């Protein structure tokens, strides 16, 4: 539980900085970029979701790695779920998919866009 609190603190620090112009660091390689592309999600789509206003939907363990599921919007308005991990001080997108209607409605309602 203590490790989870520490990881969440790193996440919060990444997302809420004093400078709103500062974007979080991302951990990309050919594997995660290709995997997201197979789901119709570009690198910039994932970064838009994780850098912008998003909602954390759930937390899951995958082996020894803690992963989060976030829902958010891209610059062109696609509402996506993105699974990511925090490795060191960088966010690593793992996979993603288009949000279903219920999740998209939750996101829009949360941000007063519905």
N, C-alpha and C positions, 0 to 999 in steps of 0.2 A: 504494500500500500504506500509506503514511504517513497519507493521508486516511482510509482505512478504520480504522486504529488509533485515530485521533482521534475518529471517529464512534462507534466501539465504546466508547471511554472516556466519551463523553457519555451513551451508552446506559446503561452500568453506573452512572454517577453518578445518572441518573434513577431506576434501579431499586433501588439500595441506598443509602438515606440513613440517617443516624443515627437519625432519627425514623421508626419504622415506621408512624406515623399519616399521614405525608405521602405524598400520592399524586402521581404524575408529572403534569406539565401535558400537555394534549391539544390538538391542532389540529383543530378541527371547522369545517365549513361545510356548506351545503346539499348540495353535490355528494357528499362522502364519506359523509355521514349517509344520504342517499338510496340510494347505491350499496350500502352494507351492508344497508339495509332490504330491498333487492331480493333479498338472499341470506338473509333471515330473521334478520338479526343487528341488534340494537338498539345504540344508543350505549352504554348501560350494560353490555351483553354484552361489547363490545369493550374497554371500560375495565376490566371485571372481569378479563378474560384478561391484559391488558397490565399491570395493577397488581398482580396476584397472582403466585403461583408458576407460572412458565411455562418452557418449554424453547424455545430458539432452534433451529429445524430447519434453516434454510438462509438464505443471503445471495444476493441477486440484484441486478443492475444493470438499471434501466429508464431508458434514455437516460442522463442525467447523475446520476440519483438512485439512491442506495443504499437497498435495501429489505431487510427482514428478514421471515421467516416464523416466527411463534411459535405454539406449541400450549399451551393452558391451559384452565382451567375457569371457568365463570361461577358466580355465587352459588347458582344452582339446579342446578348440576352438569352443565350442557351442556359438552362438550369441543369446543372450536373451534380452527381454524387462523385466525390473523389476520395479514395482511400489513400491515406498517407501515413508515414512514420516520421518520427523526428530522430535523426541520426546526428550525433554531436550537436551542432547548432543549426542544422539545415533540415528543411522539409523535403522528404523524398516521396513524390507521388508514386503509388504502387499500381493502382488500377482505377477505373471509373466507368460510369454509364450515365445515360440520360435519366434524370429524375422522373419517377412516376408522377401521376397527377396529384396524388395525395401529398407527396413530399414537396412538389413544386408549389402547391397551394400553401403548405405550412411555411415555406420559405417566403413567399410573397406576402403572406399575412404578417409574419414576424417583422418584415421591413416596411410595412405599411404600403405595399404596392398592389394590394388586391382590392 
